Amino acid sequence: MGKSQKKKAMRRHNPVRVPDSHLPKGLASAASTSNKTEAVLPIIQKMTGPEASDRKWACVAVSNLIQNDPSTRRLLQGKNVVGALIDRLTDSEEEVVVEAAGALRNLCIDGGYNICAEMYNKNILAPLKTFVPKISSALSNFLDSPTAAPGNAQKLIYEFADSVITVLWCLSETSNKALDAINELHLIPFLMSFLAARDKLPSPPVTSAAHCLYVLTDDNQPAILDVKSDAGYLSCLLSIAQSNAGGSTKNTQRQNAVNILAAGILRNISPLPPPSAVSSVDIDKDIVLPLLRPTISSVNLPDISNRVQQLLTQESSIPQMENLSLKNTPKSDHKSPLEIELEQIEKDLRTIQLTLEILTGVCATLPDPSFNVSADNNEENDLDEDVDINETDEDVDVDMVSDDPSPTQSSIDFLQSLIPSLLALTKPTALSFPPLSAPSPHPPTTSALSAIHVSALECLNNIFLSVATSPNPTLSADKAAGVKLWSDIWLSLALVGTQAGLGQERRQEMWEVAAGVLWGIGVVWKGSLEPNDEQIQILIQLCNTTSDTELQIKCIGTLECLAQNPNFIAENSTISDFLLSILPADGSVSPLGTEPLIQVVSALIDIYSDEGMPYDINFRQGHYLKRLRAAADGFKRAVRGIDRKKEGGVQLRRRGEEVRDNLIAFIQYRHDLGL
């Protein structure tokens, strides 16, 4: 599958909880779809009013108004609600500060990167960093003297801590600049103090601290070194990851999220330093995989989706609270039983998403193929000279080998055992995507469900890439298994649909990731999958309409595999004609970029490398050799045009030169056959 189809390393999915992508840009579209337009200006005005009760009310009102309402959130953004709330973080009244932090927290998790970037640009870190020592001091006092402070005071501090930590967590995912600034705060001791006291603290701030640690230790050396440098931190994380959640079902679900986050943090900071006892533990084998597998195998997304729809129906029949008033100030923690259940369902879905995220990282650690190029082919040497297409150089072939040891049979078997659970998680439900040009009936559930589907596909992508790069004859011989897997992915994609437009970005993302899964399956069961005209046309259309180079390569690779079923000569011709249409001819350039072009040439060589195949008649009758000769000069120019100085340029140039040389040898070989 070459260097183009790469294993995706663990990637955080922090999707916008309540997206507004279904709305056209600008405030006008938000105003036309919001039924709370008149409430916006009074809230902004009261936020800077002289009365503390007004300011507190305004902060609470922001949280209430934006709940599952992206239109009103955008209107508030247009009135600089972010700047106003940041100003309230230095308010003279503590309760105003707490409510402002809570509103900013909700904006972060509902609105995603854009709002977080706005917060960072408006210097939210200046007040936030002053809160860290204050929260730490209060936490120490509460733990040392649990009865010294009234319960309400403790509750206020814990809610405030949860808000501050969540904002810091979201900011960490906003940009490298924001991450660098947060690294300077040295938050690791602060965050670990919550995990160390987890048995004595309420769940929300502990879970937020674990999330923040997980994000900070993801490929971020300053945080990784801070955690690894303290044996106490390592022991604490190991203890959490290995602990069994007990008690009621709800407590088990909440504790399980912290366990999984602790396992994810340990993976992020691996390898662990000796001579600690933790360093002798195989994190993946002994901790991560035993914890993750039960989590994904016990999930039934259709049941969850149906339950959410039931709750929404019940909620719609309950009279809604009247307009906000100062006489009846709403409390930010006042939630109905229905709202509480919906929130818990969302938390459970996010735990599943997190599990898949970490599992994707586990699958990505298996060996990846690379090209072994002789020392004579120095990376810095620019081999630009033309090569005569009639010359044959027997030494130009470059073998694809693995730099790492091959994965063991047991690891492949384990990955294969995950496939049924992962396939189930790829199948969309009634709430997985929003309607066209409209918001979802419950945006948080839709956001979480679609993230789970994408994460499950990414996991499958890495599994099949691992299997494809370590051939397993027994598995490949099980043709029925390959056909079923292929059909199951297409069934999921049929449910995804091809709808495009505002708000449908997740559908497109599923197709992008699924194309890689299809390619992996195609490689493992090459020649066994029956090409379907409709599926071929979908892949061709996807390749032609996308500007994403990686997706184009995946589609080409998948089509290459389908073309090699010896019993489907007409389908082979359809695919080959499409691939040939991408070649440069008569001095023209390819309609696609250089990287997809390299994949096309490699595919054509692979498909027709055996002249004894029944579909080789297409090569002869279609005069493919003549078309390849005509494209050879253009292909060589494309390879020479690859800039080694660009990211990935050296590897791409190597790949291009390998395929160029293979093309020269292939043309000569087919010419010598005289067929």
Summary of the structure (lengths in Angstrom):
residues: 675
radius of gyration: 28.3
end to end distance: 28.8
largest distance: 94.4
contacts: 2199
relative contact order: 0.08
helix: 66%
strand: 1%
